[in-house]
């Protein structure tokens, strides 16, 4: 279902883009949901990501490469792993990596360009549920 604007992007058939949302230069995998009014530019979203209403991804100045993958992410592209849930009105900059299953607890503040967001680990080095 495409109710928003999509430009120069590759979307799996079961992607939802809400009313007033804009998707530019992105790759969106299976079952990605973009809520109304969201803005995505130069984003790669893995499966089952949910982007909240009014969220802005791939915005801001391109101040440099990603802190963990500087050779791979220096051109402005940001990558979201599987099952990432970006809360409404959240902001994610350029050259960012958001690891799988990150959500409101990890994305409640703006994510600066070049930042990597990891899920917290428990005592055993496993991702907390």
N, C-alpha and C positions, 0 to 999 in steps of 0.2 A: 504494500500500500504506500503510494507516494503522494502525499498531500502537500509537501514542501517543495523546495527548489533544489535540484541536483545538477551539478555541472562537472564535467570532465572526471567522473568517478566510476568505480566498478562496484556494483552492489549484488549480493546474492539475491535470488528471487524472493526470499522470505524476509527481507528487510522492511521495516516500517519507518517512514519519515513523516513526522507530524506536520500539521498546518503551520505555516510560517517559518519552518526550520530551513536552514541552508546547509547543503553539503557540497563542498568544493574540493576537487583534487584528492579524493579519499578512496580507500578500499574498505568496504564493510562486509564482513563475513556473515555466516548464517545467523538468523534470528536476532540481529541487532535492531534495537528500538531507539529511535531518535524522537524525543518529545517535542511538542510545539515550541517554536521560537528558539530552538537551539541553533548554534552556529558551529560547524566543523570545517576546518580547512587544513589540508595536508595531514590527515589522520589515517592510520591503519588500525582498524578495530577487529579484534578476533571475535569468535563466536559468543553469542548471547550477552553482549554488552548492552547496557541500558544507559542512555544519556538523558538526564533530567531536563525539564522545561527551562528554557532560558540559559542553559549552560553554554559556555564558550570554550571551544577546544582549538588549539593551534593558533592562538592569538598572542600578540605582544611582539617585542623586538627579538630578533634572532641574535642574542648576545654571545653565542658560542655553542660549542658542541655539548653533547650529553656528558654528564659527570662520570658515568660508568662505561659508556660505549662511544667515545669521542670520534673514532674512525668511521663508525656506522651511522651515527646520528648527528650530523652537522649542517644539514641542508634545510632544516625547518620542519621535517616530518616528525610527528609524535606517534608512539605505538601504545595501544591498550591491549593487554592480555585478555584471555577468556574471562567471561563472567564479571567484568568490571562494571560497577554501578556508580555512575557519576551523578551526584545529587543535583537538584535544581539550582540554577544560578552559579554553579561551580565554574572555575576558570582554570584551564590547563594551558601552559605556554607551548613554545616550539621546542623541538629536540628533546622531548620528554619520553620516559618509559614509565608506564603504570603496569605493575605486575598483576597477574591474574587474581581475581576475587577481591580486589581493592574496592572499597565502598565509601560511604559517608564518613566513617571514622578516619580514614586516611586522606580523604579529599575535601574536608570541610573548610580548608583555607586555600587561597590561590596557589597553584603549583607553578613556580617560576620556570622560565625557559631553561633547558639543560638539566632539569632535575629528574631523579629516578625515585619512584614511589614504590616501596616494597611493603608486603604484608608483614605484620609483626610475627615473630616466631616464639614458640613456647620453649620451655627449658630443654627439650629434646631436639631443638632445631627444626621442628615441624611447624608449618603454617597454622596459626591459631584459627579455630573455626569461628 
